[in-house]
Amino acid sequence: MRHLLAAALIAIPSAAWANPLDEQVRAAYSAWNAAFNKGDTEAVAAFYTGDASFLPVTHDVIQGPDGIRKFFAGLFAGGVTDHALDLIRTAGDDKIVIAAAKWSAAGKDAAGKATRFSGIATHVFERQPDGSLKLKLHTFN
């Protein structure tokens, strides 16, 4: 009997054990990265709630999609691209989801040499009526 149970557990795909919040956040990250990597400020801003707070490494406090659009327009004009988010962990419920991730992007250093930037990001998502996740708070270093 034990062997049968062990064999059954081994046969269950690892996705069956996946955390649903992790999968939802990974999907949101994938869509966000796609918008970023197209340089589409409108699409990036659409991932944020109307009252979102964005706290970039510059220590600015940016409120709402208009400020977020302006911030990312500056990054795109500076040639920042190839953004990636690698999920560290999630927590939350049916209304709020908190996620931490490693991020990286390609750009140029102060001397104009191609380089890769990276750090840690924290995201607070608010679940929308359609079940999607929008960023209510986003900060990174």
N, CA, C and O atoms as a GROMACS GRO file, in nm:
protein
  564
    1MET      N    1   0.081  -0.119   0.000
    1MET     CA    2   0.000   0.000   0.000
    1MET      C    3   0.086   0.126   0.000
    1MET      O    4   0.060   0.220  -0.075
    2ARG      N    5   0.191   0.128   0.084
    2ARG     CA    6   0.279   0.245   0.088
    2ARG      C    7   0.344   0.268  -0.046
    2ARG      O    8   0.359   0.383  -0.089
    3HIS      N    9   0.384   0.160  -0.113
    3HIS     CA   10   0.449   0.175  -0.243
    3HIS      C   11   0.353   0.234  -0.346
    3HIS      O   12   0.392   0.314  -0.430
    4LEU      N   13   0.228   0.192  -0.337
    4LEU     CA   14   0.127   0.244  -0.428
    4LEU      C   15   0.105   0.394  -0.405
    4LEU      O   16   0.095   0.470  -0.501
    5LEU      N   17   0.098   0.437  -0.279
    5LEU     CA   18   0.081   0.578  -0.246
    5LEU      C   19   0.203   0.658  -0.292
    5LEU      O   20   0.188   0.766  -0.350
    6ALA      N   21   0.322   0.607  -0.266
    6ALA     CA   22   0.444   0.676  -0.308
    6ALA      C   23   0.448   0.689  -0.460
    6ALA      O   24   0.485   0.795  -0.512
    7ALA      N   25   0.412   0.584  -0.531
    7ALA     CA   26   0.411   0.589  -0.678
    7ALA      C   27   0.308   0.690  -0.726
    7ALA      O   28   0.333   0.763  -0.822
    8ALA      N   29   0.192   0.695  -0.661
    8ALA     CA   30   0.089   0.791  -0.700
    8ALA      C   31   0.136   0.935  -0.678
    8ALA      O   32   0.112   1.021  -0.763
    9LEU      N   33   0.203   0.961  -0.566
    9LEU     CA   34   0.253   1.096  -0.539
    9LEU      C   35   0.360   1.136  -0.638
    9LEU      O   36   0.365   1.252  -0.681
   10ILE      N   37   0.446   1.044  -0.676
   10ILE     CA   38   0.550   1.074  -0.774
   10ILE      C   39   0.489   1.105  -0.910
   10ILE      O   40   0.542   1.187  -0.984
   11ALA      N   41   0.378   1.039  -0.942
   11ALA     CA   42   0.315   1.057  -1.073
   11ALA      C   43   0.240   1.190  -1.084
   11ALA      O   44   0.211   1.233  -1.196
   12ILE      N   45   0.209   1.255  -0.973
   12ILE     CA   46   0.138   1.383  -0.978
   12ILE      C   47   0.234   1.490  -1.026
   12ILE      O   48   0.340   1.509  -0.966
   13PRO      N   49   0.200   1.561  -1.132
   13PRO     CA   50   0.290   1.666  -1.182
   13PRO      C   51   0.314   1.771  -1.075
   13PRO      O   52   0.228   1.798  -0.992
   14SER      N   53   0.433   1.830  -1.079
   14SER     CA   54   0.467   1.931  -0.979
   14SER      C   55   0.374   2.051  -0.986
   14SER      O   56   0.357   2.120  -0.886
   15ALA      N   57   0.314   2.077  -1.102
   15ALA     CA   58   0.220   2.190  -1.114
   15ALA      C   59   0.100   2.172  -1.021
   15ALA      O   60   0.039   2.270  -0.978
   16ALA      N   61   0.067   2.046  -0.990
   16ALA     CA   62  -0.045   2.022  -0.900
   16ALA      C   63  -0.016   2.075  -0.761
   16ALA      O   64  -0.109   2.103  -0.684
   17TRP      N   65   0.109   2.090  -0.727
   17TRP     CA   66   0.150   2.139  -0.596
   17TRP      C   67   0.178   2.289  -0.599
   17TRP      O   68   0.207   2.349  -0.496
   18ALA      N   69   0.168   2.349  -0.716
   18ALA     CA   70   0.202   2.491  -0.730
   18ALA      C   71   0.106   2.578  -0.650
   18ALA      O   72  -0.012   2.547  -0.635
   19ASN      N   73   0.159   2.687  -0.599
   19ASN     CA   74   0.081   2.785  -0.525
   19ASN      C   75   0.004   2.869  -0.627
   19ASN      O   76   0.065   2.931  -0.714
   20PRO      N   77  -0.130   2.872  -0.618
   20PRO     CA   78  -0.208   2.950  -0.716
   20PRO      C   79  -0.170   3.098  -0.719
   20PRO      O   80  -0.171   3.159  -0.826
   21LEU      N   81  -0.137   3.157  -0.603
   21LEU     CA   82  -0.095   3.297  -0.602
   21LEU      C   83   0.034   3.314  -0.682
   21LEU      O   84   0.048   3.410  -0.758
   22ASP      N   85   0.128   3.222  -0.665
   22ASP     CA   86   0.253   3.229  -0.741
   22ASP      C   87   0.224   3.230  -0.890
   22ASP      O   88   0.280   3.310  -0.964
   23GLU      N   89   0.136   3.142  -0.934
   23GLU     CA   90   0.105   3.133  -1.078
   23GLU      C   91   0.038   3.260  -1.127
   23GLU      O   92   0.068   3.307  -1.237
   24GLN      N   93  -0.053   3.316  -1.048
   24GLN     CA   94  -0.120   3.440  -1.087
   24GLN      C   95  -0.021   3.556  -1.096
   24GLN      O   96  -0.027   3.636  -1.189
   25VAL      N   97   0.070   3.564  -1.001
   25VAL     CA   98   0.169   3.672  -1.002
   25VAL      C   99   0.267   3.651  -1.118
   25VAL      O  100   0.304   3.747  -1.185
   26ARG      N  101   0.308   3.528  -1.140
   26ARG     CA  102   0.397   3.503  -1.256
   26ARG      C  103   0.331   3.546  -1.386
   26ARG      O  104   0.398   3.602  -1.474
   27ALA      N  105   0.202   3.521  -1.400
   27ALA     CA  106   0.129   3.564  -1.521
   27ALA      C  107   0.126   3.716  -1.530
   27ALA      O  108   0.147   3.772  -1.638
   28ALA      N  109   0.100   3.783  -1.418
   28ALA     CA  110   0.101   3.930  -1.417
   28ALA      C  111   0.239   3.983  -1.451
   28ALA      O  112   0.252   4.078  -1.529
   29TYR      N  113   0.344   3.922  -1.394
   29TYR     CA  114   0.481   3.963  -1.424
   29TYR      C  115   0.513   3.944  -1.573
   29TYR      O  116   0.576   4.030  -1.634
   30SER      N  117   0.471   3.834  -1.629
   30SER     CA  118   0.498   3.808  -1.770
   30SER      C  119   0.434   3.916  -1.859
   30SER      O  120   0.497   3.966  -1.952
   31ALA      N  121   0.310   3.950  -1.830
   31ALA     CA  122   0.241   4.054  -1.908
   31ALA      C  123   0.307   4.190  -1.886
   31ALA      O  124   0.323   4.266  -1.982
   32TRP      N  125   0.344   4.222  -1.762
   32TRP     CA  126   0.410   4.349  -1.732
   32TRP      C  127   0.543   4.359  -1.806
   32TRP      O  128   0.572   4.460  -1.868
   33ASN      N  129   0.623   4.252  -1.798
   33ASN     CA  130   0.752   4.250  -1.868
   33ASN      C  131   0.734   4.269  -2.018
   33ASN      O  132   0.811   4.341  -2.081
   34ALA      N  133   0.632   4.205  -2.076
   34ALA     CA  134   0.608   4.218  -2.220
   34ALA      C  135   0.578   4.364  -2.256
   34ALA      O  136   0.630   4.415  -2.356
   35ALA      N  137   0.496   4.431  -2.176
   35ALA     CA  138   0.465   4.572  -2.202
   35ALA      C  139   0.590   4.657  -2.188
   35ALA      O  140   0.617   4.743  -2.272
   36PHE      N  141   0.668   4.633  -2.082
   36PHE     CA  142   0.791   4.708  -2.059
   36PHE      C  143   0.887   4.688  -2.176
   36PHE      O  144   0.943   4.784  -2.228
   37ASN      N  145   0.906   4.564  -2.217
   37ASN     CA  146   1.005   4.533  -2.320
   37ASN      C  147   0.964   4.580  -2.459
   37ASN      O  148   1.047   4.583  -2.550
   38LYS      N  149   0.837   4.618  -2.476
   38LYS     CA  150   0.792   4.684  -2.600
   38LYS      C  151   0.810   4.835  -2.590
   38LYS      O  152   0.795   4.906  -2.689
   39GLY      N  153   0.843   4.884  -2.470
   39GLY     CA  154   0.856   5.028  -2.449
   39GLY      C  155   0.721   5.099  -2.452
   39GLY      O  156   0.713   5.215  -2.491
   40ASP      N  157   0.615   5.030  -2.412
   40ASP     CA  158   0.479   5.081  -2.422
   40ASP      C  159   0.434   5.141  -2.288
   40ASP      O  160   0.387   5.069  -2.200
   41THR      N  161   0.450   5.272  -2.274
   41THR     CA  162   0.416   5.337  -2.146
   41THR      C  163   0.269   5.324  -2.112
   41THR      O  164   0.234   5.309  -1.994
   42GLU      N  165   0.182   5.328  -2.212
   42GLU     CA  166   0.037   5.314  -2.186
   42GLU      C  167   0.006   5.175  -2.131
   42GLU      O  168  -0.069   5.162  -2.034
   43ALA      N  169   0.064   5.073  -2.191
   43ALA     CA  170   0.039   4.936  -2.144
   43ALA      C  171   0.097   4.915  -2.005
   43ALA      O  172   0.035   4.848  -1.922
   44VAL      N  173   0.214   4.970  -1.979
   44VAL     CA  174   0.273   4.956  -1.845
   44VAL      C  175   0.184   5.025  -1.742
   44VAL      O  176   0.153   4.967  -1.638
   45ALA      N  177   0.142   5.147  -1.770
   45ALA     CA  178   0.058   5.222  -1.676
   45ALA      C  179  -0.076   5.152  -1.650
   45ALA      O  180  -0.133   5.166  -1.542
   46ALA      N  181  -0.124   5.077  -1.747
   46ALA     CA  182  -0.252   5.005  -1.732
   46ALA      C  183  -0.244   4.894  -1.627
   46ALA      O  184  -0.348   4.844  -1.584
   47PHE      N  185  -0.126   4.855  -1.586
   47PHE     CA  186  -0.109   4.752  -1.484
   47PHE      C  187  -0.123   4.807  -1.342
   47PHE      O  188  -0.115   4.731  -1.245
   48TYR      N  189  -0.145   4.938  -1.328
   48TYR     CA  190  -0.152   5.003  -1.197
   48TYR      C  191  -0.294   5.051  -1.170
   48TYR      O  192  -0.366   5.090  -1.262
   49THR      N  193  -0.334   5.050  -1.043
   49THR     CA  194  -0.464   5.104  -1.004
   49THR      C  195  -0.462   5.256  -1.019
   49THR      O  196  -0.354   5.316  -1.027
   50GLY      N  197  -0.578   5.317  -1.022
   50GLY     CA  198  -0.586   5.462  -1.034
   50GLY      C  199  -0.522   5.537  -0.919
   50GLY      O  200  -0.480   5.651  -0.935
   51ASP      N  201  -0.515   5.473  -0.802
   51ASP     CA  202  -0.455   5.537  -0.684
   51ASP      C  203  -0.320   5.473  -0.647
   51ASP      O  204  -0.278   5.480  -0.532
   52ALA      N  205  -0.255   5.411  -0.744
   52ALA     CA  206  -0.129   5.342  -0.718
   52ALA      C  207  -0.020   5.437  -0.670
   52ALA      O  208  -0.015   5.554  -0.707
   53SER      N  209   0.069   5.381  -0.587
   53SER     CA  210   0.191   5.451  -0.545
   53SER      C  211   0.308   5.373  -0.602
   53SER      O  212   0.316   5.251  -0.590
   54PHE      N  213   0.400   5.446  -0.663
   54PHE     CA  214   0.519   5.387  -0.722
   54PHE      C  215   0.639   5.454  -0.657
   54PHE      O  216   0.654   5.576  -0.663
   55LEU      N  217   0.725   5.374  -0.596
   55LEU     CA  218   0.838   5.425  -0.519
   55LEU      C  219   0.968   5.372  -0.580
   55LEU      O  220   1.018   5.268  -0.537
   56PRO      N  221   1.022   5.443  -0.679
   56PRO     CA  222   1.144   5.395  -0.746
   56PRO      C  223   1.269   5.422  -0.664
   56PRO      O  224   1.266   5.488  -0.560
   57VAL      N  225   1.378   5.369  -0.713
   57VAL     CA  226   1.509   5.382  -0.648
   57VAL      C  227   1.552   5.528  -0.634
   57VAL      O  228   1.640   5.559  -0.555
   58THR      N  229   1.491   5.618  -0.711
   58THR     CA  230   1.523   5.761  -0.705
   58THR      C  231   1.471   5.828  -0.578
   58THR      O  232   1.503   5.944  -0.552
   59HIS      N  233   1.391   5.756  -0.499
   59HIS     CA  234   1.327   5.805  -0.377
   59HIS      C  235   1.212   5.901  -0.405
   59HIS      O  236   1.161   5.964  -0.312
   60ASP      N  237   1.171   5.912  -0.531
   60ASP     CA  238   1.052   5.991  -0.563
   60ASP      C  239   0.929   5.914  -0.516
   60ASP      O  240   0.932   5.792  -0.506
   61VAL      N  241   0.823   5.986  -0.487
   61VAL     CA  242   0.695   5.925  -0.457
   61VAL      C  243   0.604   5.961  -0.574
   61VAL      O  244   0.564   6.076  -0.590
   62ILE      N  245   0.572   5.862  -0.655
   62ILE     CA  246   0.494   5.884  -0.776
   62ILE      C  247   0.355   5.827  -0.753
   62ILE      O  248   0.340   5.712  -0.711
   63GLN      N  249   0.254   5.908  -0.782
   63GLN     CA  250   0.116   5.868  -0.759
   63GLN      C  251   0.042   5.856  -0.892
   63GLN      O  252   0.051   5.944  -0.977
   64GLY      N  253  -0.029   5.747  -0.908
   64GLY     CA  254  -0.120   5.728  -1.020
   64GLY      C  255  -0.055   5.699  -1.154
   64GLY      O  256   0.065   5.717  -1.172
   65PRO      N  257  -0.138   5.653  -1.247
   65PRO     CA  258  -0.089   5.614  -1.379
   65PRO      C  259  -0.017   5.723  -1.458
   65PRO      O  260   0.076   5.693  -1.531
   66ASP      N  261  -0.059   5.850  -1.444
   66ASP     CA  262   0.008   5.957  -1.519
   66ASP      C  263   0.153   5.972  -1.478
   66ASP      O  264   0.241   5.983  -1.563
   67GLY      N  265   0.179   5.972  -1.348
   67GLY     CA  266   0.317   5.980  -1.300
   67GLY      C  267   0.397   5.856  -1.337
   67GLY      O  268   0.516   5.865  -1.369
   68ILE      N  269   0.333   5.742  -1.332
   68ILE     CA  270   0.399   5.616  -1.368
   68ILE      C  271   0.436   5.616  -1.516
   68ILE      O  272   0.545   5.574  -1.553
   69ARG      N  273   0.344   5.664  -1.600
   69ARG     CA  274   0.371   5.676  -1.744
   69ARG      C  275   0.495   5.762  -1.768
   69ARG      O  276   0.583   5.726  -1.846
   70LYS      N  277   0.500   5.876  -1.700
   70LYS     CA  278   0.612   5.970  -1.718
   70LYS      C  279   0.743   5.906  -1.674
   70LYS      O  280   0.845   5.920  -1.742
   71PHE      N  281   0.742   5.836  -1.561
   71PHE     CA  282   0.864   5.770  -1.513
   71PHE      C  283   0.916   5.669  -1.615
   71PHE      O  284   1.034   5.670  -1.650
   72PHE      N  285   0.827   5.582  -1.664
   72PHE     CA  286   0.871   5.479  -1.757
   72PHE      C  287   0.908   5.536  -1.893
   72PHE      O  288   0.995   5.481  -1.961
   73ALA      N  289   0.845   5.645  -1.935
   73ALA     CA  290   0.884   5.711  -2.060
   73ALA      C  291   1.031   5.754  -2.052
   73ALA      O  292   1.105   5.743  -2.150
   74GLY      N  293   1.071   5.804  -1.935
   74GLY     CA  294   1.211   5.842  -1.917
   74GLY      C  295   1.305   5.723  -1.925
   74GLY      O  296   1.412   5.732  -1.985
   75LEU      N  297   1.266   5.611  -1.865
   75LEU     CA  298   1.349   5.489  -1.874
   75LEU      C  299   1.362   5.443  -2.018
   75LEU      O  300   1.471   5.411  -2.065
   76PHE      N  301   1.249   5.439  -2.088
   76PHE     CA  302   1.251   5.391  -2.227
   76PHE      C  303   1.334   5.484  -2.315
   76PHE      O  304   1.407   5.438  -2.403
   77ALA      N  305   1.323   5.616  -2.293
   77ALA     CA  306   1.403   5.712  -2.370
   77ALA      C  307   1.552   5.693  -2.342
   77ALA      O  308   1.635   5.720  -2.428
   78GLY      N  309   1.585   5.647  -2.222
   78GLY     CA  310   1.724   5.621  -2.185
   78GLY      C  311   1.776   5.486  -2.233
   78GLY      O  312   1.891   5.450  -2.209
   79GLY      N  313   1.691   5.410  -2.302
   79GLY     CA  314   1.734   5.283  -2.360
   79GLY      C  315   1.727   5.163  -2.268
   79GLY      O  316   1.788   5.060  -2.296
   80VAL      N  317   1.654   5.174  -2.157
   80VAL     CA  318   1.641   5.059  -2.068
   80VAL      C  319   1.545   4.959  -2.131
   80VAL      O  320   1.437   4.996  -2.177
   81THR      N  321   1.585   4.832  -2.132
   81THR     CA  322   1.506   4.727  -2.197
   81THR      C  323   1.536   4.593  -2.132
   81THR      O  324   1.606   4.585  -2.031
   82ASP      N  325   1.483   4.489  -2.190
   82ASP     CA  326   1.509   4.350  -2.148
   82ASP      C  327   1.483   4.330  -1.998
   82ASP      O  328   1.566   4.273  -1.927
   83HIS      N  329   1.368   4.378  -1.954
   83HIS     CA  330   1.331   4.366  -1.812
   83HIS      C  331   1.283   4.224  -1.781
   83HIS      O  332   1.214   4.162  -1.862
   84ALA      N  333   1.320   4.174  -1.664
   84ALA     CA  334   1.275   4.042  -1.618
   84ALA      C  335   1.245   4.049  -1.469
   84ALA      O  336   1.313   4.120  -1.394
   85LEU      N  337   1.145   3.975  -1.427
   85LEU     CA  338   1.110   3.960  -1.286
   85LEU      C  339   1.114   3.811  -1.253
   85LEU      O  340   1.056   3.729  -1.324
   86ASP      N  341   1.182   3.778  -1.145
   86ASP     CA  342   1.192   3.639  -1.099
   86ASP      C  343   1.130   3.633  -0.960
   86ASP      O  344   1.188   3.685  -0.864
   87LEU      N  345   1.015   3.570  -0.949
   87LEU     CA  346   0.939   3.566  -0.825
   87LEU      C  347   1.017   3.501  -0.712
   87LEU      O  348   1.077   3.395  -0.728
   88ILE      N  349   1.017   3.567  -0.597
   88ILE     CA  350   1.076   3.511  -0.475
   88ILE      C  351   0.966   3.446  -0.391
   88ILE      O  352   0.979   3.330  -0.350
   89ARG      N  353   0.857   3.521  -0.364
   89ARG     CA  354   0.748   3.465  -0.285
   89ARG      C  355   0.624   3.551  -0.296
   89ARG      O  356   0.629   3.667  -0.336
   90THR      N  357   0.511   3.491  -0.258
   90THR     CA  358   0.383   3.562  -0.254
   90THR      C  359   0.313   3.534  -0.122
   90THR      O  360   0.342   3.437  -0.052
   91ALA      N  361   0.220   3.621  -0.090
   91ALA     CA  362   0.129   3.602   0.023
   91ALA      C  363   0.005   3.682  -0.009
   91ALA      O  364   0.011   3.778  -0.086
   92GLY      N  365  -0.106   3.645   0.049
   92GLY     CA  366  -0.224   3.725   0.026
   92GLY      C  367  -0.352   3.647   0.036
   92GLY      O  368  -0.356   3.535   0.088
   93ASP      N  369  -0.458   3.710  -0.014
   93ASP     CA  370  -0.591   3.651  -0.009
   93ASP      C  371  -0.665   3.685  -0.138
   93ASP      O  372  -0.602   3.713  -0.240
   94ASP      N  373  -0.798   3.683  -0.134
   94ASP     CA  374  -0.875   3.708  -0.255
   94ASP      C  375  -0.885   3.856  -0.292
   94ASP      O  376  -0.941   3.889  -0.396
   95LYS      N  377  -0.831   3.945  -0.208
   95LYS     CA  378  -0.836   4.089  -0.236
   95LYS      C  379  -0.697   4.151  -0.260
   95LYS      O  380  -0.679   4.228  -0.354
   96ILE      N  381  -0.601   4.116  -0.174
   96ILE     CA  382  -0.468   4.176  -0.181
   96ILE      C  383  -0.364   4.064  -0.193
   96ILE      O  384  -0.370   3.964  -0.122
   97VAL      N  385  -0.270   4.083  -0.284
   97VAL     CA  386  -0.160   3.988  -0.302
   97VAL      C  387  -0.029   4.066  -0.290
   97VAL      O  388  -0.011   4.169  -0.356
   98ILE      N  389   0.060   4.016  -0.208
   98ILE     CA  390   0.192   4.077  -0.190
   98ILE      C  391   0.294   3.985  -0.254
   98ILE      O  392   0.289   3.864  -0.236
   99ALA      N  393   0.387   4.044  -0.328
   99ALA     CA  394   0.489   3.963  -0.395
   99ALA      C  395   0.624   4.032  -0.384
   99ALA      O  396   0.634   4.155  -0.383
  100ALA      N  397   0.727   3.950  -0.375
  100ALA     CA  398   0.865   3.998  -0.379
  100ALA      C  399   0.934   3.928  -0.496
  100ALA      O  400   0.909   3.810  -0.522
  101ALA      N  401   1.019   4.001  -0.566
  101ALA     CA  402   1.085   3.947  -0.684
  101ALA      C  403   1.224   4.005  -0.701
  101ALA      O  404   1.255   4.114  -0.652
  102LYS      N  405   1.308   3.930  -0.770
  102LYS     CA  406   1.434   3.984  -0.819
  102LYS      C  407   1.403   4.043  -0.956
  102LYS      O  408   1.327   3.984  -1.033
  103TRP      N  409   1.460   4.158  -0.987
  103TRP     CA  410   1.439   4.218  -1.118
  103TRP      C  411   1.574   4.242  -1.184
  103TRP      O  412   1.677   4.253  -1.117
  104SER      N  413   1.572   4.250  -1.316
  104SER     CA  414   1.693   4.288  -1.391
  104SER      C  415   1.649   4.355  -1.520
  104SER      O  416   1.539   4.331  -1.570
  105ALA      N  417   1.737   4.439  -1.573
  105ALA     CA  418   1.711   4.509  -1.698
  105ALA      C  419   1.844   4.547  -1.762
  105ALA      O  420   1.945   4.560  -1.694
  106ALA      N  421   1.841   4.564  -1.892
  106ALA     CA  422   1.960   4.606  -1.965
  106ALA      C  423   1.955   4.756  -1.988
  106ALA      O  424   1.848   4.814  -2.007
  107GLY      N  425   2.071   4.818  -1.986
  107GLY     CA  426   2.080   4.962  -2.010
  107GLY      C  427   2.225   5.001  -2.028
  107GLY      O  428   2.309   4.919  -2.064
  108LYS      N  429   2.254   5.128  -2.002
  108LYS     CA  430   2.391   5.179  -2.013
  108LYS      C  431   2.430   5.245  -1.882
  108LYS      O  432   2.348   5.310  -1.817
  109ASP      N  433   2.556   5.228  -1.845
  109ASP     CA  434   2.605   5.292  -1.723
  109ASP      C  435   2.637   5.439  -1.751
  109ASP      O  436   2.613   5.486  -1.862
  110ALA      N  437   2.688   5.510  -1.653
  110ALA     CA  438   2.717   5.654  -1.666
  110ALA      C  439   2.815   5.684  -1.779
  110ALA      O  440   2.812   5.792  -1.836
  111ALA      N  441   2.902   5.587  -1.810
  111ALA     CA  442   2.999   5.607  -1.918
  111ALA      C  443   2.944   5.566  -2.054
  111ALA      O  444   3.014   5.577  -2.155
  112GLY      N  445   2.819   5.519  -2.057
  112GLY     CA  446   2.758   5.479  -2.184
  112GLY      C  447   2.784   5.335  -2.223
  112GLY      O  448   2.749   5.293  -2.333
  113LYS      N  449   2.846   5.260  -2.134
  113LYS     CA  450   2.876   5.119  -2.162
  113LYS      C  451   2.755   5.031  -2.129
  113LYS      O  452   2.691   5.051  -2.026
  114ALA      N  453   2.725   4.936  -2.216
  114ALA     CA  454   2.614   4.844  -2.193
  114ALA      C  455   2.636   4.770  -2.062
  114ALA      O  456   2.746   4.722  -2.032
  115THR      N  457   2.529   4.760  -1.984
  115THR     CA  458   2.539   4.693  -1.854
  115THR      C  459   2.404   4.632  -1.819
  115THR      O  460   2.304   4.656  -1.885
  116ARG      N  461   2.404   4.553  -1.715
  116ARG     CA  462   2.282   4.492  -1.663
  116ARG      C  463   2.259   4.546  -1.522
  116ARG      O  464   2.350   4.543  -1.439
  117PHE      N  465   2.141   4.594  -1.495
  117PHE     CA  466   2.104   4.642  -1.363
  117PHE      C  467   2.016   4.536  -1.297
  117PHE      O  468   1.950   4.458  -1.366
  118SER      N  469   2.016   4.532  -1.165
  118SER     CA  470   1.930   4.436  -1.096
  118SER      C  471   1.905   4.480  -0.953
  118SER      O  472   1.974   4.567  -0.900
  119GLY      N  473   1.806   4.420  -0.893
  119GLY     CA  474   1.771   4.450  -0.755
  119GLY      C  475   1.653   4.367  -0.710
  119GLY      O  476   1.622   4.262  -0.767
  120ILE      N  477   1.588   4.416  -0.606
  120ILE     CA  478   1.472   4.349  -0.548
  120ILE      C  479   1.352   4.442  -0.560
  120ILE      O  480   1.365   4.564  -0.543
  121ALA      N  481   1.236   4.387  -0.589
  121ALA     CA  482   1.112   4.465  -0.599
  121ALA      C  483   1.007   4.407  -0.506
  121ALA      O  484   1.002   4.286  -0.482
  122THR      N  485   0.923   4.495  -0.454
  122THR     CA  486   0.809   4.455  -0.374
  122THR      C  487   0.684   4.508  -0.443
  122THR      O  488   0.679   4.624  -0.484
  123HIS      N  489   0.584   4.423  -0.455
  123HIS     CA  490   0.460   4.458  -0.523
  123HIS      C  491   0.341   4.426  -0.434
  123HIS      O  492   0.335   4.318  -0.374
  124VAL      N  493   0.248   4.518  -0.426
  124VAL     CA  494   0.119   4.493  -0.362
  124VAL      C  495   0.015   4.504  -0.473
  124VAL      O  496  -0.005   4.610  -0.531
  125PHE      N  497  -0.048   4.392  -0.500
  125PHE     CA  498  -0.152   4.386  -0.603
  125PHE      C  499  -0.289   4.394  -0.538
  125PHE      O  500  -0.311   4.344  -0.428
  126GLU      N  501  -0.382   4.457  -0.609
  126GLU     CA  502  -0.522   4.457  -0.568
  126GLU      C  503  -0.600   4.378  -0.674
  126GLU      O  504  -0.592   4.407  -0.793
  127ARG      N  505  -0.675   4.279  -0.628
  127ARG     CA  506  -0.752   4.199  -0.722
  127ARG      C  507  -0.869   4.282  -0.775
  127ARG      O  508  -0.940   4.346  -0.698
  128GLN      N  509  -0.888   4.279  -0.905
  128GLN     CA  510  -0.993   4.354  -0.972
  128GLN      C  511  -1.120   4.269  -0.981
  128GLN      O  512  -1.114   4.147  -0.965
  129PRO      N  513  -1.235   4.330  -1.007
  129PRO     CA  514  -1.361   4.254  -1.017
  129PRO      C  515  -1.355   4.140  -1.119
  129PRO      O  516  -1.424   4.039  -1.102
  130ASP      N  517  -1.274   4.155  -1.224
  130ASP     CA  518  -1.263   4.048  -1.324
  130ASP      C  519  -1.163   3.939  -1.283
  130ASP      O  520  -1.140   3.844  -1.358
  131GLY      N  521  -1.103   3.953  -1.162
  131GLY     CA  522  -1.009   3.853  -1.113
  131GLY      C  523  -0.863   3.886  -1.142
  131GLY      O  524  -0.773   3.822  -1.088
  132SER      N  525  -0.839   3.984  -1.228
  132SER     CA  526  -0.701   4.021  -1.262
  132SER      C  527  -0.636   4.094  -1.144
  132SER      O  528  -0.703   4.138  -1.051
  133LEU      N  529  -0.505   4.106  -1.152
  133LEU     CA  530  -0.428   4.176  -1.049
  133LEU      C  531  -0.374   4.306  -1.106
  133LEU      O  532  -0.317   4.309  -1.215
  134LYS      N  533  -0.392   4.415  -1.030
  134LYS     CA  534  -0.332   4.544  -1.066
  134LYS      C  535  -0.246   4.589  -0.950
  134LYS      O  536  -0.275   4.562  -0.834
  135LEU      N  537  -0.137   4.659  -0.984
  135LEU     CA  538  -0.044   4.707  -0.882
  135LEU      C  539  -0.101   4.828  -0.809
  135LEU      O  540  -0.140   4.927  -0.871
  136LYS      N  541  -0.104   4.818  -0.678
  136LYS     CA  542  -0.147   4.928  -0.593
  136LYS      C  543  -0.025   4.997  -0.533
  136LYS      O  544  -0.026   5.118  -0.507
  137LEU      N  545   0.081   4.919  -0.512
  137LEU     CA  546   0.208   4.971  -0.459
  137LEU      C  547   0.322   4.894  -0.525
  137LEU      O  548   0.319   4.771  -0.534
  138HIS      N  549   0.422   4.967  -0.572
  138HIS     CA  550   0.537   4.907  -0.638
  138HIS      C  551   0.660   4.984  -0.593
  138HIS      O  552   0.668   5.105  -0.610
  139THR      N  553   0.755   4.913  -0.537
  139THR     CA  554   0.881   4.975  -0.499
  139THR      C  555   0.996   4.882  -0.537
  139THR      O  556   0.979   4.760  -0.541
  140PHE      N  557   1.112   4.940  -0.564
  140PHE     CA  558   1.228   4.858  -0.598
  140PHE      C  559   1.357   4.929  -0.562
  140PHE      O  560   1.360   5.051  -0.546
  141ASN      N  561   1.462   4.850  -0.549
  141ASN     CA  562   1.595   4.908  -0.525
  141ASN      C  563   1.689   4.861  -0.632
  141ASN      O  564   1.807   4.898  -0.632
   0.00000   0.00000   0.00000
